[in-house]
Amino acid sequence: MNRRWVQAVFRVSDSSKLFSSQKAEANNLDGDNVDKEIKQNNFNGGLNDSAVDLSEGVAIDMFGVLPSSEYEIIEINLRGWNFKISLLSKEYQHTCKSTGLMLWESARLMASVLTENPSIVAGKRMLELGCGSGGICSMIAARDADLVVATDGDGFALDLLAKNVASNIEPSLLTKLTTKRLEWGNKDHIESIKEVVSNRGFDVIIGTDVTYIPEAILPLFETAKELIATGGSQEDGNVPALILCHIFRRVDEPTLLSAAAHFGFRLVDKWPAETSSNLSHSIIDNWFIENGLKDGLPSTALNILLFCKD
């Protein structure tokens, strides 16, 4: 008999917090009051400890199996590099609360971009935010970057990430790729990441499909501000960059741009380009024009935003 069931997470919330959250979204997440609201909601520790998780426990009772133990191998070929990535089976992805145990389309796109444009990370220090268990962008970057730090806030995703990294890249590259836990806004985690690069910051920060939760947007940009390098020259193309690739879901572009500006990030380029925009669009367009990437895009709904720090 085929069975269908629904996962749900319930949190206790009072009306005042709900009103504040709605007000924050109406104000595009801008201003000090919004920042305080996000922190008061304790994004990194959960909004409230009264949470009911209907993923693993119910699955064991109903099916006698643990979803997080059911994995499948997918193969990805990029410029002669064959990746065999272990991920949560599609059969169980809808029952697991962690979104980091699967490979999103935006990660595939950015991995292709990095493969065809190694200059983006060549000789640089790269940080990947919310890379999940796949870590494919970090593994691609390890070929040309000086140092790569792949991070996620979920312990299960990090465990699987470490296995995928160890089984997919040669030993010489393992010395350049580090996996670390990073919950956005967590000061202890941020300081631990800073120590990896001796407080020099990162030249390139990449995040794929990390912008779909409204409450996470301010901690995301706050963390990027703390970890991005300073200095660089626009003329030689060495300005530290924050690259976000995603499909717009619950958070729209104006909200992202408002949050970015709040933490001193300026939009340099975007893709796809809007004809009415004053941006030059030359940077990201060249990532596609100089090779055959445009012929094999996984989805026309994908977007890329390129920021620099003012």
Sequence and secondary structure as in RCSB ss.txt:
>XXXX:A:sequence
MNRRWVQAVFRVSDSSKLFSSQKAEANNLDGDNVDKEIKQNNFNGGLNDSAVDLSEGVAIDMFGVLPSSEYEIIE
INLRGWNFKISLLSKEYQHTCKSTGLMLWESARLMASVLTENPSIVAGKRMLELGCGSGGICSMIAARDADLVVA
TDGDGFALDLLAKNVASNIEPSLLTKLTTKRLEWGNKDHIESIKEVVSNRGFDVIIGTDVTYIPEAILPLFETAK
ELIATGGSQEDGNVPALILCHIFRRVDEPTLLSAAAHFGFRLVDKWPAETSSNLSHSIIDNWFIENGLKDGLPST
ALNILLFCKD
>XXXX:A:secstr
        EE    HHHHHHHHHHHHTTT SHHHHHHHHHTTTTT S S  EE SHHHHHHHHSS GGG EEEEE
EEETTEEEEEEEE HHHHTT S STTS  HHHHHHHHHHHH GGGTTTSEEEEES TTT HHHHHHTTT SEEEE
EES HHHHHHHHHHHHHHS HHHHTTEEEEE  TT HHHHHHHHHHTTT  BSEEEEES    GGGHHHHHHHHH
HHB     TTTT   EEEEEEE SSS HHHHHHHHHHTTEEEEEEES  TT     HHHHHHHHTSSGGGG S T
TEEEEEEEE 
